Amino acid sequence: MIPRHGIARFALGSSLFAVFAISAFAGKHFVMPTANPAKTYPAHDEHSDERVTLAIDPYDSPDKAKIFTVNYHEAGFMPVFVVITNDGDQPVALADVDAQLVARDRTKIPRATEDDIYRRIAKAPSGPSASPLPWPKKAKGTISKNAEEEVPGAQFAARAVEPHSTQSGFMFFDVAGISSPLSGASFYLTGVRDAKGNELMYFEVPLEKYINAQTKSDSGK
């Protein structure tokens, strides 16, 4: 027989644990990763003449996806952290940039819009997943408040990169139904312009650079 005071203490402890657990879950929110200079990422393309470098860092694993409150992989999207560093003395404009993920079979996948993401995540469970599914699950018809804030907050939205500075954010690509979407793929960015309005040559980053770096990192553990 458990003493009455022991039962009360157990009940109080259980209640506090439940409150803390609910508070921790409810308090989870997206925080943008801190960007390093683009040259420091394995997958980058440096334009030395213009002194501008583009880097990408796909968030393709469950560990990396923990920063999100939305399960983009379950919804069929690949989040790609995009970093642009301007080491020059003049700003560069990003207002007209266009991004594409070109798959191994040369299929061109444009950057998903916020509406594209909202439509899909309304049909997907929340939380990180071990592997992306080829199709979204049955619609739930609702979008959480966290998702309403996270989707626009995570987007790469910079309109310019000032001299000797870095801008970053996520771009999302619809890879639903594509097995191994990074293998043999390349990331392209066009529309970056210098201070005079001249467009810089397009940036191209083969995803194999990222895959090879991940393989080396895993083998060294």
N, C-alpha and C positions, 0 to 999 in steps of 0.2 A: 504494500500500500504506500503510495507516494504522499507525504505530508501535504496538507492543504497549502501551506506557504510555498512548498516546492512547486506545486501545480501553478500557483499564481505567478511565481517567478518564471517558470517555463513559458507560460502564456504571454507574459510581458516580453520575454526575450524573443519569442516567435513573432510577436506583433511588431517589435522594433526592427527585426530582420526584414520582415515583409515591407515595412515602410521604407527602409533604406534601399531595398532591392528595387521597389517601384520608383523611388526618387532617382536612383542611378539610371534606370532605364529611361525614365521620362526626361532626364536631364541631358541625355546624349544628343549632341548636335555636331554638325560638320565644321571642321576647322581646316582651312586651306593649308596645305603643306608649305613649309618655307622653301623657297627656290634658291638653289645655288647657281653660280655662274654657268651658263649653258655649256661651256667647254668642258666642264667637269663631269658631264653625263656621258656614258659610253655611246649612246645613240644621238649623235649631233652632226650638224652640217655647218661648217664655218665658212663665211664669206670674208676672207682676209682683207680684200681690197676695200670693202665697205665697212669692215670691222663689226659685222653683225653675225651672231651665231644663233641657230635654232637647235633646241634639244627636245627630245620627247622621252617620256617615261611612262609606259603603259602600266595601268593598275590591273594586272591580269591574274593576281593571286588572292586567295582569301585573306591572307595577312595584310596585304596592302589595302584591300577593300574595306577593312575595319574602320577606316576614317569616315566612311559614308554611313548614313542612316538608311539609305535606299539600296536595295539589292539590284544594281544595274546589270550584273551578269545574268541573273535569273530572267531579267527583262530582255536580254539579248543584246545589250550595249557593252562596248569596250570603252572604259574611261581612259583617256590619254592625257597625261600631265604635259602641257606644252610650256616651254621656257624659251624666252627670247632675250638675249643680252646684247646691248648696244655699247660697244667699247669705243665708239667714235665720239667726235666733238659736236655733232649735230644730231637732233632728234630724228627718229624714223617713224613714219606713219603706218598705222595698222588698220585704219578704218575700212579699207577695201580688201582685207585678206580673205582668201578662200582656201579651205583645207580639204584634202581628200586622203582617204586611206585606199590604196590600190592593192587589191588582193593578189595572191599568187597567179590566179587565172586571168588577171588584168581587169577584173571587175572593179569599177570605180565607186567607192562608197563615200558620199558626201558627209560632212559634219551634220549630226542630228540637231534639229531645232529644239527649243524648249517644249513646243507643242508636241513634237514627235515623242519626246521623253515622257511628258505627262500622260499622253494617251497610252503608252506602253506600261508605265509603272502602276497605273491604276489597275492593271491586270496581273501584277506580279507581287509575290510576297516580299516583305522587307527583311533586311539583314543580309550579311555576306554569305556566299555559297561556295562550296568546294569546287563546283564546275558549272559553266554556263549551260543552260538548256536550249535546245534548238527552237523551241516555241514558247511564247509566254503562256502562263497558266490562265485558268478561267477568270474572267473579270470580277473584281470585287466592287467596282464602281465608285471607289473613294480614293482620295489622295490625302495622305497625312499632312498635318501642319508642318512637320519637319521637312517633308518632301517639297512642299510649296516654297519653303525658304531655301532649301539646299540646292534645288535645280538651278535657279538663277544665280545663287551665290557661288556655285562651283565653276560656272562658265568662265572661259577665257574671254574677258571683255575689254581689255586694254585697247585704247584708240591710238596710242603712241608709246614709244620707249624713249625716254629722255637720255641724253648723253651719259655714258658710264653708269648705266643702271640696268635692271632686269625686270621684266614683266612675266607673269605666269598665270596659269589657270587650266581648267580641264576642257577638253573637247571630247564629245561622245560620238561613237560610230556604231551603226546598226550592223552587228555581225551575226544576227540570229540565223541559225541554219548553216553557218560556215564552221567546219571543223578546223582546228588549229589556225585561227584567223591571222595570227602574226607571222606564221611561217611563210617565207617568200614574199611577204608584203612590204610596201614602202609607204612612207608618209610624205605628202607633198604640201607645200604652202606657197601660195602665190599672192601678189598684191601688196607686198611690203614696199614702201616708197621712201626715198630719201627726202631731205629737207627741201629740195627743189621740185619735188613731185615726180621724180623719175623712178620708175619701178625697178627694183632690184631683180636680178636673176632668181628664178624660183629656187626654193630650198627642197632638197630631197634627202630623206633619212631612211635607209633600208632597215627594216625591223630586225634583220639578222644581227646587226650590231648589238641590239639589246639582248637577243636570245643568246648570242655567244658570251656576252658578259655575264648573264645569269648562269649559264652553264659552268663557266670558270669559277664563279662565286660559290656555286653549290658543290663543285668538286673539291674546293679548298676547305670546306667545312669539316 
